Amino acid sequence: MDLQTKEHGNVTEDLKTYRTLGGWIEKPADLQPPLEGHTNADVVIIGAGFAGLCAALELTRHRVKVVVLEREFCGYGASSRNAGYLAGGQGLKYDRFLKRAGHEKARQIVRFYEDGVSFAEGKFAEHGIDCDYNQSGLIRAGIDPSQEARVRDDMRISAELGCPSEYLDQAEMRARGIPPAFLFGSYVSNGGTLDPGKYVLGLRRAALQAGVTIHENTPLLSYTEGPPVKVRTPRGSVSAPVMILATNAYTPQLGPLADKVVPLRLSAMETEPLSPVQLAALGWHRREGITTMHWVMESHRLTARNTLVVTTKRLRYPFGSQTPDVPEHAQYRALRMALHDRFPPLKGIAIRRCWSGYISYADDGLPVIGTTGADRNIYYAAGCSGHGVGTQGMVGHMLAGKICGIENPLLAMLMQHIPPLTLPEPLRWFALNGALKVASRLDERSNRKARAV
Ligand SMILES: Cc1cc2nc3c(=O)[nH]c(=O)nc-3n(C[C@H](O)[C@H](O)[C@H](O)COP(=O)(O)OP(=O)(O)OC[C@H]3O[C@@H](n4cnc5c(N)ncnc54)[C@H](O)[C@@H]3O)c2cc1C
């Protein structure tokens, strides 16, 4: 089979397995009605992922009247498309923010991510959400000896910043049943893996039970600053003294943050369930979520349904910060290759689904949380750079507290942070995709070395 036919074959396979909705969620049977006519609220929240739903729950607990507007249905965005790693400080790009933030601020930032893990664990307990959480800890692994120095460097910096980890050499990796392609790594016991679809739908259920008014199939079309802020939707409007934009990677399209964060597209792929024989041969008994030391990491994890989910590997910036829901064949091809490279015994395993989604990214890799509008009454939370399973819900919760008059020093520090400005188009498109291409080439070099062994 020549390359073209092979690629064509993959495209056909992708189209059979591609899901616009992502891999973890179905449209809820009890879709909440779209907004019709005018309504008033104390706070209007736009977007119902982890951030929007946790903000709504906390505001409602304080007896604040909340209206949530969601363009599709709760969880439609990154909250149901991610890899399901509930991770603390491990895997952060320390080099991107340490110099800029300074040591003390960097420690607080790492604590913020570590706290995100306990926040999410608290939410599972508080609302009785069963999301197949496996508190296994996480491994950041090297696949080629040249990555060892970076693993050790990362471990040293992360320990200094308050996130200690344990080095696992080849023998310790094998004793844990970690597949042999992952040579060594750093292990943290905080966090683990979960089913993000079950988590976000659990939050939706909790919000509805708490009496939160949610309008699904209701996009914000435009808004006028206030107070009150006036939000227009296709068939209605909401007036509220305060608005929260919990729209993450979709925020730049709405105006705010267009010069501070960019959406990056990334993809995921899930295999068919492994048979008991395949699972036993793998021997990965604790099922620690694994990420790699590539410049753009790969992630590999087993799910409660015994499938293997592979994510990331390649990133792409769509021109003009657009976020279309379309298949990303080059990324699926790269994921298929990663799956075959890391799990040779599973060669030929069928792919059950593939999907794509968007993270929001600021150039220093730090969260982008703040207020906008002449009266600073429009709050936003974005820029979690692919680390939002724990923290984005916590940010929503903390913003809700702030609106109710509860000051949180960690939130105050994050809100004071000014992210670097992005380049204007088309320079942004060229610069970002150029840098991502270089990262991809460097990663491919490590992969080639690993294959040659
Ligand atoms: C493939 C992938 C893998 C990832 N893996 C991980 C991981 O393993 N661990 C981790 O910590 N993080 C991961 N992330 C990142 C994580 O999923 C996000 O940081 C987090 O889910 C963001 O939550 P959120 O509520 O801020 O935004 P979202 O979940 O994106 O919610 C925003 C919502 O706003 C809605 N919306 C947009 N525009 C409008 C509008 N005009 N009107 C009304 N509603 C609107 C959207 O429909 C969406 O539901 C991953 C992301 C992706 C895409």
The ligand as an SDF file (V2000), in Angstrom:
LIG
                    3D

 53 58  0  0  0  0  0  0  0  0999 V2000
   -8.4400   16.6650   23.9190 C   0  0  0  0  0  0  0  0  0  0  0  0
   -8.2790   17.3560   25.2550 C   0  0  0  0  0  0  0  0  0  0  0  0
   -7.5980   16.7030   26.2850 C   0  0  0  0  0  0  0  0  0  0  0  0
   -7.4580   17.3180   27.5260 C   0  0  0  0  0  0  0  0  0  0  0  0
   -6.9320   16.6000   28.5550 N   0  0  0  0  0  0  0  0  0  0  0  0
   -6.9120   17.1300   29.7950 C   0  0  0  0  0  0  0  0  0  0  0  0
   -6.5140   16.3350   30.9020 C   0  0  0  0  0  0  0  0  0  0  0  0
   -6.2830   15.1360   30.7660 O   0  0  0  0  0  0  0  0  0  0  0  0
   -6.4110   16.9400   32.1210 N   0  0  0  0  0  0  0  0  0  0  0  0
   -6.7200   18.2530   32.3000 C   0  0  0  0  0  0  0  0  0  0  0  0
   -6.5960   18.7520   33.4390 O   0  0  0  0  0  0  0  0  0  0  0  0
   -7.1910   19.0000   31.2840 N   0  0  0  0  0  0  0  0  0  0  0  0
   -7.3180   18.4720   30.0390 C   0  0  0  0  0  0  0  0  0  0  0  0
   -7.8280   19.2130   29.0210 N   0  0  0  0  0  0  0  0  0  0  0  0
   -8.2790   20.5950   29.3020 C   0  0  0  0  0  0  0  0  0  0  0  0
   -9.6060   20.6380   30.0840 C   0  0  0  0  0  0  0  0  0  0  0  0
  -10.5290   19.7900   29.4830 O   0  0  0  0  0  0  0  0  0  0  0  0
  -10.1360   22.0890   30.1170 C   0  0  0  0  0  0  0  0  0  0  0  0
   -9.1530   22.9300   30.7190 O   0  0  0  0  0  0  0  0  0  0  0  0
  -11.4300   22.2580   30.8830 C   0  0  0  0  0  0  0  0  0  0  0  0
  -12.3680   21.2790   30.5510 O   0  0  0  0  0  0  0  0  0  0  0  0
  -12.0160   23.6340   30.6050 C   0  0  0  0  0  0  0  0  0  0  0  0
  -13.2600   23.7230   31.2690 O   0  0  0  0  0  0  0  0  0  0  0  0
  -14.1270   25.0350   31.0790 P   0  0  0  0  0  0  0  0  0  0  0  0
  -15.3860   24.8620   31.8270 O   0  0  0  0  0  0  0  0  0  0  0  0
  -13.3120   26.2350   31.3940 O   0  0  0  0  0  0  0  0  0  0  0  0
  -14.3900   25.1270   29.5050 O   0  0  0  0  0  0  0  0  0  0  0  0
  -15.2970   24.1890   28.4590 P   0  0  0  0  0  0  0  0  0  0  0  0
  -15.4900   22.8610   29.0490 O   0  0  0  0  0  0  0  0  0  0  0  0
  -14.6660   24.3310   27.1680 O   0  0  0  0  0  0  0  0  0  0  0  0
  -16.6810   24.9390   28.5470 O   0  0  0  0  0  0  0  0  0  0  0  0
  -16.9550   26.0980   27.8090 C   0  0  0  0  0  0  0  0  0  0  0  0
  -18.4240   26.0190   27.3850 C   0  0  0  0  0  0  0  0  0  0  0  0
  -18.7970   27.2640   26.8070 O   0  0  0  0  0  0  0  0  0  0  0  0
  -19.7770   26.9910   25.8040 C   0  0  0  0  0  0  0  0  0  0  0  0
  -19.8530   28.1610   24.9060 N   0  0  0  0  0  0  0  0  0  0  0  0
  -18.9180   28.5900   24.0270 C   0  0  0  0  0  0  0  0  0  0  0  0
  -19.3570   29.7050   23.4020 N   0  0  0  0  0  0  0  0  0  0  0  0
  -20.5790   29.9940   23.9040 C   0  0  0  0  0  0  0  0  0  0  0  0
  -21.5480   31.0340   23.6540 C   0  0  0  0  0  0  0  0  0  0  0  0
  -21.3450   31.9780   22.7330 N   0  0  0  0  0  0  0  0  0  0  0  0
  -22.7040   31.0130   24.3550 N   0  0  0  0  0  0  0  0  0  0  0  0
  -22.9560   30.0390   25.3020 C   0  0  0  0  0  0  0  0  0  0  0  0
  -22.0840   29.0230   25.5660 N   0  0  0  0  0  0  0  0  0  0  0  0
  -20.9020   29.0220   24.8710 C   0  0  0  0  0  0  0  0  0  0  0  0
  -19.2200   25.7360   25.1290 C   0  0  0  0  0  0  0  0  0  0  0  0
  -20.2120   25.0360   24.3960 O   0  0  0  0  0  0  0  0  0  0  0  0
  -18.6810   24.9590   26.3200 C   0  0  0  0  0  0  0  0  0  0  0  0
  -19.6210   24.0170   26.8150 O   0  0  0  0  0  0  0  0  0  0  0  0
   -7.9670   18.6480   27.7490 C   0  0  0  0  0  0  0  0  0  0  0  0
   -8.6420   19.3020   26.7110 C   0  0  0  0  0  0  0  0  0  0  0  0
   -8.8000   18.6680   25.4860 C   0  0  0  0  0  0  0  0  0  0  0  0
   -9.5600   19.4060   24.3890 C   0  0  0  0  0  0  0  0  0  0  0  0
  1  2  1  0
  2  3  1  0
  2 52  2  0
  3  4  2  0
  4  5  1  0
  4 50  1  0
  5  6  2  0
  6  7  1  0
  6 13  1  0
  7  8  2  0
  7  9  1  0
  9 10  1  0
 10 11  2  0
 10 12  1  0
 12 13  2  0
 13 14  1  0
 14 15  1  0
 14 50  1  0
 15 16  1  0
 16 17  1  0
 16 18  1  0
 18 19  1  0
 18 20  1  0
 20 21  1  0
 20 22  1  0
 22 23  1  0
 23 24  1  0
 24 25  2  0
 24 26  1  0
 24 27  1  0
 27 28  1  0
 28 29  2  0
 28 30  1  0
 28 31  1  0
 31 32  1  0
 32 33  1  0
 33 34  1  0
 33 48  1  0
 34 35  1  0
 35 36  1  0
 35 46  1  0
 36 37  1  0
 36 45  1  0
 37 38  2  0
 38 39  1  0
 39 40  1  0
 39 45  2  0
 40 41  1  0
 40 42  2  0
 42 43  1  0
 43 44  2  0
 44 45  1  0
 46 47  1  0
 46 48  1  0
 48 49  1  0
 50 51  2  0
 51 52  1  0
 52 53  1  0
M  END
$$$$
